[in-house]
Amino acid sequence: MPWLAFGVLVPVVFLAGLRTGRPLLTAAAGIGLSAGIEAVQAFVLGIGRACDTSDLVTNGIGAVIGGLLAAAALGLVRRRATRRR
């Protein structure tokens, strides 16, 4: 099940990186969001979920991949824009 969150964070961070134009910042925000979710799962006992570091790692990998894809896409767009001038 940790790969589900991996698959969710890639497009979210990718689209946020494209929207903001700051893919590395959105990747860091995705990692922070994942850490926050895991902290809630660790400290709130009544939700029936457990904190797992492997979830944090896979979510972080998904956020980094989404950020790298957004950076690559933005780089291509910028390169094409400078070629047309």
C-alpha positions in Angstrom: 0.0 0.0 0.0 2.9 2.5 0.4 3.2 2.6 -3.4 -0.3 4.2 -3.6 0.9 7.3 -1.8 4.0 7.3 -4.1 1.7 7.3 -7.0 -0.4 10.1 -5.6 2.5 12.4 -4.7 4.2 12.3 -8.1 1.4 14.0 -10.1 0.5 16.4 -7.2 4.1 17.7 -6.8 4.6 17.7 -10.6 1.5 19.9 -11.2 2.3 22.1 -8.2 5.8 22.5 -9.5 4.5 23.5 -12.9 2.0 25.9 -11.4 4.4 27.7 -9.1 7.5 27.5 -11.3 9.4 26.3 -8.2 9.6 22.5 -8.5 12.3 22.0 -5.8 10.3 23.9 -3.3 7.2 21.9 -4.1 9.1 18.7 -3.7 10.3 19.8 -0.3 6.7 20.8 0.6 5.6 17.3 -0.5 8.2 15.7 1.8 7.0 18.0 4.6 3.4 17.0 4.0 4.3 13.4 4.1 6.2 13.9 7.4 3.2 15.7 8.8 0.8 12.9 7.8 3.1 10.3 9.4 3.4 12.5 12.6 -0.4 12.7 12.9 -0.6 8.9 12.5 2.0 8.5 15.2 0.5 10.8 17.8 -3.3 10.5 17.2 -4.2 7.1 18.5 -7.9 7.1 17.7 -7.6 7.1 13.9 -6.6 3.5 13.7 -3.4 4.1 11.6 0.2 3.5 12.4 3.2 5.5 11.6 5.6 3.8 9.2 9.0 5.1 8.1 8.8 3.2 4.8 5.7 5.3 3.9 7.7 8.4 4.6 10.5 7.2 2.3 8.2 6.2 -0.5 6.3 9.4 -0.3 9.5 11.3 -0.3 10.7 9.5 -3.4 7.4 10.3 -5.1 7.8 14.0 -4.2 11.3 14.1 -5.5 10.4 12.4 -8.7 7.4 14.8 -9.2 9.8 17.7 -8.6 12.4 16.5 -11.0 9.8 15.9 -13.7 8.4 19.4 -13.2 12.0 20.9 -13.3 12.6 19.0 -16.6 9.3 20.1 -18.1 10.0 23.7 -17.1 13.5 23.5 -18.5 12.1 22.3 -21.9 9.6 25.1 -22.0 12.2 27.7 -21.2 14.6 26.3 -23.8 11.9 26.4 -26.5 11.0 30.0 -25.5 14.6 31.1 -25.9 15.0 29.4 -29.3 12.0 31.2 -30.7 13.4 34.7 -30.0 
